[in-house]
Amino acid sequence: MHKTKTIDYIILLEGDVTLLLDDDEVQLKPFDVVVQRGTNHAWINNGSEPALFIAVLIDADITE
């Protein structure tokens, strides 16, 4: 698990991925979009092939 001080816009282009959060898991399919605001998270690749994402991370003043 990790956390960044950014606003993240992430699109899964290819693969079978789970987004792991502190209290939840989200199964993603291609072209799903995730917006993260400094959340603690991890990515799990459920497939045998690499997953492909496109991501834009914007520096932000995230307070805890």
CHARMM internal coordinates of N, CA and C (Angstrom, degrees):
IC EDIT
DIST 1 N 1 CA 1.4591
DIST 1 CA 1 C 1.5275
ANGL 1 N 1 CA 1 C 107.92
DIST 1 C 2 N 1.3240
ANGL 1 CA 1 C 2 N 114.26
DIHE 1 N 1 CA 1 C 2 N 145.99
DIST 2 N 2 CA 1.4532
ANGL 1 C 2 N 2 CA 119.14
DIHE 1 CA 1 C 2 N 2 CA 176.10
DIST 2 CA 2 C 1.5298
ANGL 2 N 2 CA 2 C 109.16
DIHE 1 C 2 N 2 CA 2 C -151.17
DIST 2 C 3 N 1.3277
ANGL 2 CA 2 C 3 N 115.53
DIHE 2 N 2 CA 2 C 3 N 165.39
DIST 3 N 3 CA 1.4517
ANGL 2 C 3 N 3 CA 122.32
DIHE 2 CA 2 C 3 N 3 CA -179.74
DIST 3 CA 3 C 1.5191
ANGL 3 N 3 CA 3 C 107.56
DIHE 2 C 3 N 3 CA 3 C -138.70
DIST 3 C 4 N 1.3242
ANGL 3 CA 3 C 4 N 116.77
DIHE 3 N 3 CA 3 C 4 N 142.44
DIST 4 N 4 CA 1.4592
ANGL 3 C 4 N 4 CA 120.69
DIHE 3 CA 3 C 4 N 4 CA 176.82
DIST 4 CA 4 C 1.5259
ANGL 4 N 4 CA 4 C 109.53
DIHE 3 C 4 N 4 CA 4 C -124.38
DIST 4 C 5 N 1.3116
ANGL 4 CA 4 C 5 N 116.15
DIHE 4 N 4 CA 4 C 5 N 158.90
DIST 5 N 5 CA 1.4713
ANGL 4 C 5 N 5 CA 120.97
DIHE 4 CA 4 C 5 N 5 CA 176.74
DIST 5 CA 5 C 1.5212
ANGL 5 N 5 CA 5 C 109.04
DIHE 4 C 5 N 5 CA 5 C -94.51
DIST 5 C 6 N 1.3433
ANGL 5 CA 5 C 6 N 114.53
DIHE 5 N 5 CA 5 C 6 N 59.08
DIST 6 N 6 CA 1.4590
ANGL 5 C 6 N 6 CA 121.41
DIHE 5 CA 5 C 6 N 6 CA -177.96
DIST 6 CA 6 C 1.5284
ANGL 6 N 6 CA 6 C 110.20
DIHE 5 C 6 N 6 CA 6 C -140.80
DIST 6 C 7 N 1.3176
ANGL 6 CA 6 C 7 N 114.87
DIHE 6 N 6 CA 6 C 7 N 160.02
DIST 7 N 7 CA 1.4577
ANGL 6 C 7 N 7 CA 122.17
DIHE 6 CA 6 C 7 N 7 CA 165.14
DIST 7 CA 7 C 1.5208
ANGL 7 N 7 CA 7 C 104.93
DIHE 6 C 7 N 7 CA 7 C -97.11
DIST 7 C 8 N 1.3284
ANGL 7 CA 7 C 8 N 116.73
DIHE 7 N 7 CA 7 C 8 N 125.12
DIST 8 N 8 CA 1.4605
ANGL 7 C 8 N 8 CA 121.54
DIHE 7 CA 7 C 8 N 8 CA -173.76
DIST 8 CA 8 C 1.5290
ANGL 8 N 8 CA 8 C 110.13
DIHE 7 C 8 N 8 CA 8 C -115.35
DIST 8 C 9 N 1.3143
ANGL 8 CA 8 C 9 N 115.82
DIHE 8 N 8 CA 8 C 9 N 130.28
DIST 9 N 9 CA 1.4637
ANGL 8 C 9 N 9 CA 122.85
DIHE 8 CA 8 C 9 N 9 CA 172.55
DIST 9 CA 9 C 1.5281
ANGL 9 N 9 CA 9 C 105.61
DIHE 8 C 9 N 9 CA 9 C -112.96
DIST 9 C 10 N 1.3255
ANGL 9 CA 9 C 10 N 116.83
DIHE 9 N 9 CA 9 C 10 N 114.82
DIST 10 N 10 CA 1.4635
ANGL 9 C 10 N 10 CA 121.48
DIHE 9 CA 9 C 10 N 10 CA -171.43
DIST 10 CA 10 C 1.5213
ANGL 10 N 10 CA 10 C 109.22
DIHE 9 C 10 N 10 CA 10 C -128.25
DIST 10 C 11 N 1.3266
ANGL 10 CA 10 C 11 N 116.16
DIHE 10 N 10 CA 10 C 11 N 133.02
DIST 11 N 11 CA 1.4617
ANGL 10 C 11 N 11 CA 122.19
DIHE 10 CA 10 C 11 N 11 CA 176.54
DIST 11 CA 11 C 1.5191
ANGL 11 N 11 CA 11 C 107.98
DIHE 10 C 11 N 11 CA 11 C -122.46
DIST 11 C 12 N 1.3231
ANGL 11 CA 11 C 12 N 116.53
DIHE 11 N 11 CA 11 C 12 N 127.19
DIST 12 N 12 CA 1.4562
ANGL 11 C 12 N 12 CA 120.91
DIHE 11 CA 11 C 12 N 12 CA 174.16
DIST 12 CA 12 C 1.5245
ANGL 12 N 12 CA 12 C 107.82
DIHE 11 C 12 N 12 CA 12 C -82.67
DIST 12 C 13 N 1.3162
ANGL 12 CA 12 C 13 N 117.28
DIHE 12 N 12 CA 12 C 13 N 119.54
DIST 13 N 13 CA 1.4606
ANGL 12 C 13 N 13 CA 121.76
DIHE 12 CA 12 C 13 N 13 CA -179.72
DIST 13 CA 13 C 1.5208
ANGL 13 N 13 CA 13 C 111.98
DIHE 12 C 13 N 13 CA 13 C -93.02
DIST 13 C 14 N 1.3265
ANGL 13 CA 13 C 14 N 117.25
DIHE 13 N 13 CA 13 C 14 N -40.59
DIST 14 N 14 CA 1.4672
ANGL 13 C 14 N 14 CA 122.11
DIHE 13 CA 13 C 14 N 14 CA -179.64
DIST 14 CA 14 C 1.5164
ANGL 14 N 14 CA 14 C 109.11
DIHE 13 C 14 N 14 CA 14 C -145.40
DIST 14 C 15 N 1.3214
ANGL 14 CA 14 C 15 N 116.17
DIHE 14 N 14 CA 14 C 15 N 143.20
DIST 15 N 15 CA 1.4563
ANGL 14 C 15 N 15 CA 119.94
DIHE 14 CA 14 C 15 N 15 CA 172.27
DIST 15 CA 15 C 1.5097
ANGL 15 N 15 CA 15 C 113.80
DIHE 14 C 15 N 15 CA 15 C 120.75
DIST 15 C 16 N 1.3154
ANGL 15 CA 15 C 16 N 114.39
DIHE 15 N 15 CA 15 C 16 N 178.43
DIST 16 N 16 CA 1.4601
ANGL 15 C 16 N 16 CA 125.11
DIHE 15 CA 15 C 16 N 16 CA 179.57
DIST 16 CA 16 C 1.5169
ANGL 16 N 16 CA 16 C 106.32
DIHE 15 C 16 N 16 CA 16 C -124.09
DIST 16 C 17 N 1.3421
ANGL 16 CA 16 C 17 N 116.59
DIHE 16 N 16 CA 16 C 17 N 103.45
DIST 17 N 17 CA 1.4617
ANGL 16 C 17 N 17 CA 121.60
DIHE 16 CA 16 C 17 N 17 CA -168.89
DIST 17 CA 17 C 1.5253
ANGL 17 N 17 CA 17 C 110.15
DIHE 16 C 17 N 17 CA 17 C -129.66
DIST 17 C 18 N 1.3255
ANGL 17 CA 17 C 18 N 115.12
DIHE 17 N 17 CA 17 C 18 N 145.14
DIST 18 N 18 CA 1.4569
ANGL 17 C 18 N 18 CA 121.98
DIHE 17 CA 17 C 18 N 18 CA 171.34
DIST 18 CA 18 C 1.5188
ANGL 18 N 18 CA 18 C 108.31
DIHE 17 C 18 N 18 CA 18 C -114.64
DIST 18 C 19 N 1.3296
ANGL 18 CA 18 C 19 N 116.24
DIHE 18 N 18 CA 18 C 19 N 133.12
DIST 19 N 19 CA 1.4584
ANGL 18 C 19 N 19 CA 122.64
DIHE 18 CA 18 C 19 N 19 CA 173.09
DIST 19 CA 19 C 1.5206
ANGL 19 N 19 CA 19 C 106.41
DIHE 18 C 19 N 19 CA 19 C -94.44
DIST 19 C 20 N 1.3225
ANGL 19 CA 19 C 20 N 116.37
DIHE 19 N 19 CA 19 C 20 N 117.66
DIST 20 N 20 CA 1.4534
ANGL 19 C 20 N 20 CA 122.34
DIHE 19 CA 19 C 20 N 20 CA -179.27
DIST 20 CA 20 C 1.5213
ANGL 20 N 20 CA 20 C 108.66
DIHE 19 C 20 N 20 CA 20 C -97.62
DIST 20 C 21 N 1.3399
ANGL 20 CA 20 C 21 N 116.21
DIHE 20 N 20 CA 20 C 21 N 124.29
DIST 21 N 21 CA 1.4614
ANGL 20 C 21 N 21 CA 123.04
DIHE 20 CA 20 C 21 N 21 CA 178.50
DIST 21 CA 21 C 1.5244
ANGL 21 N 21 CA 21 C 108.68
DIHE 20 C 21 N 21 CA 21 C -116.38
DIST 21 C 22 N 1.3274
ANGL 21 CA 21 C 22 N 117.85
DIHE 21 N 21 CA 21 C 22 N 173.71
DIST 22 N 22 CA 1.4595
ANGL 21 C 22 N 22 CA 120.69
DIHE 21 CA 21 C 22 N 22 CA -178.90
DIST 22 CA 22 C 1.5285
ANGL 22 N 22 CA 22 C 112.42
DIHE 21 C 22 N 22 CA 22 C -54.73
DIST 22 C 23 N 1.3304
ANGL 22 CA 22 C 23 N 117.58
DIHE 22 N 22 CA 22 C 23 N -44.55
DIST 23 N 23 CA 1.4621
ANGL 22 C 23 N 23 CA 121.94
DIHE 22 CA 22 C 23 N 23 CA -174.07
DIST 23 CA 23 C 1.5164
ANGL 23 N 23 CA 23 C 113.97
DIHE 22 C 23 N 23 CA 23 C -121.35
DIST 23 C 24 N 1.3178
ANGL 23 CA 23 C 24 N 118.29
DIHE 23 N 23 CA 23 C 24 N 14.46
DIST 24 N 24 CA 1.4629
ANGL 23 C 24 N 24 CA 119.69
DIHE 23 CA 23 C 24 N 24 CA -174.47
DIST 24 CA 24 C 1.5212
ANGL 24 N 24 CA 24 C 110.13
DIHE 23 C 24 N 24 CA 24 C -158.84
DIST 24 C 25 N 1.3193
ANGL 24 CA 24 C 25 N 115.53
DIHE 24 N 24 CA 24 C 25 N 162.98
DIST 25 N 25 CA 1.4600
ANGL 24 C 25 N 25 CA 123.51
DIHE 24 CA 24 C 25 N 25 CA 170.70
DIST 25 CA 25 C 1.5248
ANGL 25 N 25 CA 25 C 107.26
DIHE 24 C 25 N 25 CA 25 C -130.81
DIST 25 C 26 N 1.3283
ANGL 25 CA 25 C 26 N 116.65
DIHE 25 N 25 CA 25 C 26 N 136.67
DIST 26 N 26 CA 1.4615
ANGL 25 C 26 N 26 CA 121.26
DIHE 25 CA 25 C 26 N 26 CA -179.18
DIST 26 CA 26 C 1.5239
ANGL 26 N 26 CA 26 C 108.52
DIHE 25 C 26 N 26 CA 26 C -122.94
DIST 26 C 27 N 1.3237
ANGL 26 CA 26 C 27 N 116.09
DIHE 26 N 26 CA 26 C 27 N 119.28
DIST 27 N 27 CA 1.4645
ANGL 26 C 27 N 27 CA 121.89
DIHE 26 CA 26 C 27 N 27 CA 176.73
DIST 27 CA 27 C 1.5222
ANGL 27 N 27 CA 27 C 108.02
DIHE 26 C 27 N 27 CA 27 C -80.48
DIST 27 C 28 N 1.3312
ANGL 27 CA 27 C 28 N 117.24
DIHE 27 N 27 CA 27 C 28 N 125.89
DIST 28 N 28 CA 1.4637
ANGL 27 C 28 N 28 CA 121.31
DIHE 27 CA 27 C 28 N 28 CA -178.53
DIST 28 CA 28 C 1.5194
ANGL 28 N 28 CA 28 C 110.29
DIHE 27 C 28 N 28 CA 28 C -109.31
DIST 28 C 29 N 1.3281
ANGL 28 CA 28 C 29 N 115.33
DIHE 28 N 28 CA 28 C 29 N 146.19
DIST 29 N 29 CA 1.4553
ANGL 28 C 29 N 29 CA 121.80
DIHE 28 CA 28 C 29 N 29 CA 173.25
DIST 29 CA 29 C 1.5207
ANGL 29 N 29 CA 29 C 107.39
DIHE 28 C 29 N 29 CA 29 C -121.36
DIST 29 C 30 N 1.3289
ANGL 29 CA 29 C 30 N 118.13
DIHE 29 N 29 CA 29 C 30 N 161.84
DIST 30 N 30 CA 1.4625
ANGL 29 C 30 N 30 CA 119.58
DIHE 29 CA 29 C 30 N 30 CA -177.65
DIST 30 CA 30 C 1.5304
ANGL 30 N 30 CA 30 C 112.87
DIHE 29 C 30 N 30 CA 30 C -51.45
DIST 30 C 31 N 1.3187
ANGL 30 CA 30 C 31 N 114.34
DIHE 30 N 30 CA 30 C 31 N 137.26
DIST 31 N 31 CA 1.4599
ANGL 30 C 31 N 31 CA 127.21
DIHE 30 CA 30 C 31 N 31 CA 179.12
DIST 31 CA 31 C 1.5225
ANGL 31 N 31 CA 31 C 113.67
DIHE 30 C 31 N 31 CA 31 C 79.07
DIST 31 C 32 N 1.3477
ANGL 31 CA 31 C 32 N 118.06
DIHE 31 N 31 CA 31 C 32 N 6.72
DIST 32 N 32 CA 1.4620
ANGL 31 C 32 N 32 CA 120.28
DIHE 31 CA 31 C 32 N 32 CA 168.92
DIST 32 CA 32 C 1.5177
ANGL 32 N 32 CA 32 C 108.14
DIHE 31 C 32 N 32 CA 32 C -71.18
DIST 32 C 33 N 1.3305
ANGL 32 CA 32 C 33 N 115.59
DIHE 32 N 32 CA 32 C 33 N 146.28
DIST 33 N 33 CA 1.4582
ANGL 32 C 33 N 33 CA 122.54
DIHE 32 CA 32 C 33 N 33 CA -178.71
DIST 33 CA 33 C 1.5307
ANGL 33 N 33 CA 33 C 108.79
DIHE 32 C 33 N 33 CA 33 C -116.35
DIST 33 C 34 N 1.3251
ANGL 33 CA 33 C 34 N 116.31
DIHE 33 N 33 CA 33 C 34 N 135.82
DIST 34 N 34 CA 1.4623
ANGL 33 C 34 N 34 CA 122.99
DIHE 33 CA 33 C 34 N 34 CA 177.45
DIST 34 CA 34 C 1.5240
ANGL 34 N 34 CA 34 C 107.76
DIHE 33 C 34 N 34 CA 34 C -121.07
DIST 34 C 35 N 1.3402
ANGL 34 CA 34 C 35 N 116.25
DIHE 34 N 34 CA 34 C 35 N 133.66
DIST 35 N 35 CA 1.4579
ANGL 34 C 35 N 35 CA 121.65
DIHE 34 CA 34 C 35 N 35 CA 171.53
DIST 35 CA 35 C 1.5243
ANGL 35 N 35 CA 35 C 106.16
DIHE 34 C 35 N 35 CA 35 C -116.72
DIST 35 C 36 N 1.3221
ANGL 35 CA 35 C 36 N 116.03
DIHE 35 N 35 CA 35 C 36 N 119.22
DIST 36 N 36 CA 1.4633
ANGL 35 C 36 N 36 CA 121.53
DIHE 35 CA 35 C 36 N 36 CA -178.93
DIST 36 CA 36 C 1.5135
ANGL 36 N 36 CA 36 C 109.22
DIHE 35 C 36 N 36 CA 36 C -114.82
DIST 36 C 37 N 1.3235
ANGL 36 CA 36 C 37 N 115.49
DIHE 36 N 36 CA 36 C 37 N 137.70
DIST 37 N 37 CA 1.4601
ANGL 36 C 37 N 37 CA 121.31
DIHE 36 CA 36 C 37 N 37 CA -179.55
DIST 37 CA 37 C 1.5211
ANGL 37 N 37 CA 37 C 109.67
DIHE 36 C 37 N 37 CA 37 C -119.34
DIST 37 C 38 N 1.3102
ANGL 37 CA 37 C 38 N 115.78
DIHE 37 N 37 CA 37 C 38 N 68.70
DIST 38 N 38 CA 1.4593
ANGL 37 C 38 N 38 CA 120.49
DIHE 37 CA 37 C 38 N 38 CA 177.36
DIST 38 CA 38 C 1.5217
ANGL 38 N 38 CA 38 C 113.35
DIHE 37 C 38 N 38 CA 38 C 71.60
DIST 38 C 39 N 1.3176
ANGL 38 CA 38 C 39 N 117.45
DIHE 38 N 38 CA 38 C 39 N 27.83
DIST 39 N 39 CA 1.4642
ANGL 38 C 39 N 39 CA 120.40
DIHE 38 CA 38 C 39 N 39 CA -178.35
DIST 39 CA 39 C 1.5254
ANGL 39 N 39 CA 39 C 111.10
DIHE 38 C 39 N 39 CA 39 C -83.94
DIST 39 C 40 N 1.3201
ANGL 39 CA 39 C 40 N 115.57
DIHE 39 N 39 CA 39 C 40 N 149.15
DIST 40 N 40 CA 1.4563
ANGL 39 C 40 N 40 CA 122.08
DIHE 39 CA 39 C 40 N 40 CA 174.34
DIST 40 CA 40 C 1.5310
ANGL 40 N 40 CA 40 C 107.00
DIHE 39 C 40 N 40 CA 40 C -73.06
DIST 40 C 41 N 1.3350
ANGL 40 CA 40 C 41 N 117.60
DIHE 40 N 40 CA 40 C 41 N 127.97
DIST 41 N 41 CA 1.4634
ANGL 40 C 41 N 41 CA 119.45
DIHE 40 CA 40 C 41 N 41 CA -173.48
DIST 41 CA 41 C 1.5235
ANGL 41 N 41 CA 41 C 112.04
DIHE 40 C 41 N 41 CA 41 C -158.09
DIST 41 C 42 N 1.3326
ANGL 41 CA 41 C 42 N 114.44
DIHE 41 N 41 CA 41 C 42 N 168.29
DIST 42 N 42 CA 1.4641
ANGL 41 C 42 N 42 CA 122.57
DIHE 41 CA 41 C 42 N 42 CA 173.14
DIST 42 CA 42 C 1.5236
ANGL 42 N 42 CA 42 C 107.27
DIHE 41 C 42 N 42 CA 42 C -150.30
DIST 42 C 43 N 1.3270
ANGL 42 CA 42 C 43 N 115.82
DIHE 42 N 42 CA 42 C 43 N 157.57
DIST 43 N 43 CA 1.4658
ANGL 42 C 43 N 43 CA 122.28
DIHE 42 CA 42 C 43 N 43 CA 178.38
DIST 43 CA 43 C 1.5192
ANGL 43 N 43 CA 43 C 108.94
DIHE 42 C 43 N 43 CA 43 C -112.05
DIST 43 C 44 N 1.3239
ANGL 43 CA 43 C 44 N 116.75
DIHE 43 N 43 CA 43 C 44 N 136.96
DIST 44 N 44 CA 1.4590
ANGL 43 C 44 N 44 CA 122.30
DIHE 43 CA 43 C 44 N 44 CA 177.14
DIST 44 CA 44 C 1.5214
ANGL 44 N 44 CA 44 C 107.93
DIHE 43 C 44 N 44 CA 44 C -120.96
DIST 44 C 45 N 1.3219
ANGL 44 CA 44 C 45 N 116.81
DIHE 44 N 44 CA 44 C 45 N 120.71
DIST 45 N 45 CA 1.4695
ANGL 44 C 45 N 45 CA 121.80
DIHE 44 CA 44 C 45 N 45 CA 175.66
DIST 45 CA 45 C 1.5255
ANGL 45 N 45 CA 45 C 107.29
DIHE 44 C 45 N 45 CA 45 C -87.60
DIST 45 C 46 N 1.3319
ANGL 45 CA 45 C 46 N 116.88
DIHE 45 N 45 CA 45 C 46 N 112.44
DIST 46 N 46 CA 1.4584
ANGL 45 C 46 N 46 CA 122.41
DIHE 45 CA 45 C 46 N 46 CA -177.87
DIST 46 CA 46 C 1.5237
ANGL 46 N 46 CA 46 C 112.61
DIHE 45 C 46 N 46 CA 46 C -86.16
DIST 46 C 47 N 1.3119
ANGL 46 CA 46 C 47 N 117.41
DIHE 46 N 46 CA 46 C 47 N -11.47
DIST 47 N 47 CA 1.4575
ANGL 46 C 47 N 47 CA 121.13
DIHE 46 CA 46 C 47 N 47 CA -175.81
DIST 47 CA 47 C 1.5130
ANGL 47 N 47 CA 47 C 112.73
DIHE 46 C 47 N 47 CA 47 C -97.27
DIST 47 C 48 N 1.3171
ANGL 47 CA 47 C 48 N 114.61
DIHE 47 N 47 CA 47 C 48 N 177.45
DIST 48 N 48 CA 1.4616
ANGL 47 C 48 N 48 CA 120.48
DIHE 47 CA 47 C 48 N 48 CA 177.82
DIST 48 CA 48 C 1.5279
ANGL 48 N 48 CA 48 C 111.82
DIHE 47 C 48 N 48 CA 48 C -92.46
DIST 48 C 49 N 1.3196
ANGL 48 CA 48 C 49 N 117.43
DIHE 48 N 48 CA 48 C 49 N -12.04
DIST 49 N 49 CA 1.4668
ANGL 48 C 49 N 49 CA 123.17
DIHE 48 CA 48 C 49 N 49 CA 178.08
DIST 49 CA 49 C 1.5279
ANGL 49 N 49 CA 49 C 109.71
DIHE 48 C 49 N 49 CA 49 C -104.17
DIST 49 C 50 N 1.3286
ANGL 49 CA 49 C 50 N 117.64
DIHE 49 N 49 CA 49 C 50 N 155.43
DIST 50 N 50 CA 1.4614
ANGL 49 C 50 N 50 CA 119.69
DIHE 49 CA 49 C 50 N 50 CA 175.49
DIST 50 CA 50 C 1.5306
ANGL 50 N 50 CA 50 C 110.99
DIHE 49 C 50 N 50 CA 50 C -61.95
DIST 50 C 51 N 1.3185
ANGL 50 CA 50 C 51 N 116.05
DIHE 50 N 50 CA 50 C 51 N 146.02
DIST 51 N 51 CA 1.4619
ANGL 50 C 51 N 51 CA 121.83
DIHE 50 CA 50 C 51 N 51 CA 173.73
DIST 51 CA 51 C 1.5276
ANGL 51 N 51 CA 51 C 108.32
DIHE 50 C 51 N 51 CA 51 C -87.70
DIST 51 C 52 N 1.3319
ANGL 51 CA 51 C 52 N 116.17
DIHE 51 N 51 CA 51 C 52 N 153.09
DIST 52 N 52 CA 1.4583
ANGL 51 C 52 N 52 CA 121.40
DIHE 51 CA 51 C 52 N 52 CA 179.37
DIST 52 CA 52 C 1.5228
ANGL 52 N 52 CA 52 C 109.12
DIHE 51 C 52 N 52 CA 52 C -123.57
DIST 52 C 53 N 1.3378
ANGL 52 CA 52 C 53 N 115.57
DIHE 52 N 52 CA 52 C 53 N 122.27
DIST 53 N 53 CA 1.4597
ANGL 52 C 53 N 53 CA 122.97
DIHE 52 CA 52 C 53 N 53 CA 178.78
DIST 53 CA 53 C 1.5174
ANGL 53 N 53 CA 53 C 109.77
DIHE 52 C 53 N 53 CA 53 C -117.68
DIST 53 C 54 N 1.3174
ANGL 53 CA 53 C 54 N 115.58
DIHE 53 N 53 CA 53 C 54 N 157.12
DIST 54 N 54 CA 1.4554
ANGL 53 C 54 N 54 CA 121.23
DIHE 53 CA 53 C 54 N 54 CA 161.41
DIST 54 CA 54 C 1.5216
ANGL 54 N 54 CA 54 C 104.95
DIHE 53 C 54 N 54 CA 54 C -119.41
DIST 54 C 55 N 1.3336
ANGL 54 CA 54 C 55 N 116.38
DIHE 54 N 54 CA 54 C 55 N 135.62
DIST 55 N 55 CA 1.4642
ANGL 54 C 55 N 55 CA 119.56
DIHE 54 CA 54 C 55 N 55 CA -174.80
DIST 55 CA 55 C 1.5198
ANGL 55 N 55 CA 55 C 110.53
DIHE 54 C 55 N 55 CA 55 C -141.29
DIST 55 C 56 N 1.3265
ANGL 55 CA 55 C 56 N 114.75
DIHE 55 N 55 CA 55 C 56 N 141.08
DIST 56 N 56 CA 1.4594
ANGL 55 C 56 N 56 CA 122.36
DIHE 55 CA 55 C 56 N 56 CA 172.43
DIST 56 CA 56 C 1.5230
ANGL 56 N 56 CA 56 C 106.15
DIHE 55 C 56 N 56 CA 56 C -122.02
DIST 56 C 57 N 1.3262
ANGL 56 CA 56 C 57 N 116.32
DIHE 56 N 56 CA 56 C 57 N 120.09
DIST 57 N 57 CA 1.4646
ANGL 56 C 57 N 57 CA 122.14
DIHE 56 CA 56 C 57 N 57 CA 179.19
DIST 57 CA 57 C 1.5176
ANGL 57 N 57 CA 57 C 108.04
DIHE 56 C 57 N 57 CA 57 C -112.60
DIST 57 C 58 N 1.3258
ANGL 57 CA 57 C 58 N 115.55
DIHE 57 N 57 CA 57 C 58 N 126.66
DIST 58 N 58 CA 1.4634
ANGL 57 C 58 N 58 CA 121.56
DIHE 57 CA 57 C 58 N 58 CA -177.76
DIST 58 CA 58 C 1.5166
ANGL 58 N 58 CA 58 C 108.48
DIHE 57 C 58 N 58 CA 58 C -116.84
DIST 58 C 59 N 1.3327
ANGL 58 CA 58 C 59 N 115.95
DIHE 58 N 58 CA 58 C 59 N 125.91
DIST 59 N 59 CA 1.4545
ANGL 58 C 59 N 59 CA 121.10
DIHE 58 CA 58 C 59 N 59 CA 178.86
DIST 59 CA 59 C 1.5290
ANGL 59 N 59 CA 59 C 109.69
DIHE 58 C 59 N 59 CA 59 C -54.95
DIST 59 C 60 N 1.3312
ANGL 59 CA 59 C 60 N 116.54
DIHE 59 N 59 CA 59 C 60 N 136.72
DIST 60 N 60 CA 1.4615
ANGL 59 C 60 N 60 CA 120.89
DIHE 59 CA 59 C 60 N 60 CA -177.75
DIST 60 CA 60 C 1.5109
ANGL 60 N 60 CA 60 C 109.83
DIHE 59 C 60 N 60 CA 60 C -145.13
DIST 60 C 61 N 1.3018
ANGL 60 CA 60 C 61 N 115.94
DIHE 60 N 60 CA 60 C 61 N 154.94
DIST 61 N 61 CA 1.4646
ANGL 60 C 61 N 61 CA 122.41
DIHE 60 CA 60 C 61 N 61 CA 176.27
DIST 61 CA 61 C 1.5244
ANGL 61 N 61 CA 61 C 106.86
DIHE 60 C 61 N 61 CA 61 C -90.90
DIST 61 C 62 N 1.3336
ANGL 61 CA 61 C 62 N 115.93
DIHE 61 N 61 CA 61 C 62 N 83.32
DIST 62 N 62 CA 1.4596
ANGL 61 C 62 N 62 CA 122.18
DIHE 61 CA 61 C 62 N 62 CA -178.04
DIST 62 CA 62 C 1.5299
ANGL 62 N 62 CA 62 C 108.46
DIHE 61 C 62 N 62 CA 62 C -87.48
DIST 62 C 63 N 1.3199
ANGL 62 CA 62 C 63 N 116.87
DIHE 62 N 62 CA 62 C 63 N 123.61
DIST 63 N 63 CA 1.4609
ANGL 62 C 63 N 63 CA 120.82
DIHE 62 CA 62 C 63 N 63 CA 176.65
DIST 63 CA 63 C 1.5208
ANGL 63 N 63 CA 63 C 108.63
DIHE 62 C 63 N 63 CA 63 C -102.21
DIST 63 C 64 N 1.2963
ANGL 63 CA 63 C 64 N 115.28
DIHE 63 N 63 CA 63 C 64 N 147.49
DIST 64 N 64 CA 1.4666
ANGL 63 C 64 N 64 CA 120.02
DIHE 63 CA 63 C 64 N 64 CA -178.06
DIST 64 CA 64 C 1.4899
ANGL 64 N 64 CA 64 C 111.43
DIHE 63 C 64 N 64 CA 64 C -98.95
END
COOR INIT
IC SEED 1 N 1 CA 1 C
IC BUILD
